[in-house]
Amino acid sequence: MKRTIKKQFWFSKAEAQDLQKKAKRTCLTEAALVRLLLKGYEPREKPDDRFYDVMRELSAIGNNIHQLSAKANALNFIDAPALAKEAERWHKFQADVERVFLRPEQSGLKWQ
């Protein structure tokens, strides 16, 4: 969406610092943070490095399961559908973790 309307706001020094700090904690620009808030979403703070380590490990596990499933199916010596189902469960878990920790959630504010 092309943004063609400019809005200018005046803040106190404390308000400006607060906006800057909150935008930095969510890894968004100040403008992007304001846009999310206007749409009724409350962005989440960036998770710590442990989260990303776990996500990489989880992704690697899912990929390994998928590779095992393909090999087992080709050699016909393991229950490939069950293994594929397990791989899908891991990928769903990864998506759920991302949704809980990373994606902004709808605000409960009544003035929208």
DAWO-V641935 format. One record per residue. N is the residue number from 1. SS is DSSP state (2 for helix, 1 for strand, 0 for the rest). PHI is phi in whole degrees, -180 to 180 (999 if undefined). Layout:
BEGIN
N & SS & PHI
N & SS & PHI
END
This chain:
BEGIN
1 & 0 & 999
2 & 0 & -82
3 & 0 & -100
4 & 0 & -115
5 & 0 & -111
6 & 0 & -99
7 & 0 & -119
8 & 0 & -122
9 & 0 & -121
10 & 0 & -112
11 & 0 & -123
12 & 0 & -74
13 & 2 & -60
14 & 2 & -65
15 & 2 & -65
16 & 2 & -63
17 & 2 & -66
18 & 2 & -64
19 & 2 & -62
20 & 2 & -62
21 & 2 & -65
22 & 2 & -69
23 & 2 & -65
24 & 2 & -65
25 & 2 & -65
26 & 0 & -98
27 & 0 & 60
28 & 0 & -122
29 & 0 & -75
30 & 2 & -61
31 & 2 & -64
32 & 2 & -64
33 & 2 & -63
34 & 2 & -62
35 & 2 & -62
36 & 2 & -62
37 & 2 & -64
38 & 2 & -64
39 & 0 & -83
40 & 0 & 91
41 & 1 & -111
42 & 1 & -110
43 & 0 & -67
44 & 0 & -93
45 & 0 & -71
46 & 0 & -64
47 & 0 & -68
48 & 0 & -75
49 & 2 & -64
50 & 2 & -60
51 & 2 & -58
52 & 2 & -69
53 & 2 & -63
54 & 2 & -65
55 & 2 & -65
56 & 2 & -65
57 & 2 & -65
58 & 2 & -62
59 & 2 & -63
60 & 2 & -64
61 & 2 & -62
62 & 2 & -61
63 & 2 & -65
64 & 2 & -62
65 & 2 & -62
66 & 2 & -63
67 & 2 & -65
68 & 2 & -62
69 & 2 & -62
70 & 2 & -64
71 & 2 & -67
72 & 2 & -64
73 & 2 & -66
74 & 2 & -67
75 & 2 & -93
76 & 0 & 54
77 & 0 & -126
78 & 0 & -146
79 & 0 & -73
80 & 2 & -62
81 & 2 & -61
82 & 2 & -67
83 & 2 & -67
84 & 2 & -65
85 & 2 & -63
86 & 2 & -65
87 & 2 & -62
88 & 2 & -64
89 & 2 & -63
90 & 2 & -64
91 & 2 & -66
92 & 2 & -65
93 & 2 & -60
94 & 2 & -61
95 & 2 & -64
96 & 2 & -64
97 & 2 & -63
98 & 2 & -62
99 & 2 & -63
100 & 2 & -70
101 & 2 & -96
102 & 0 & -114
103 & 0 & -78
104 & 0 & -67
105 & 1 & -115
106 & 1 & -64
107 & 0 & -82
108 & 0 & -96
109 & 0 & -64
110 & 0 & -89
111 & 0 & -81
112 & 0 & -75
END
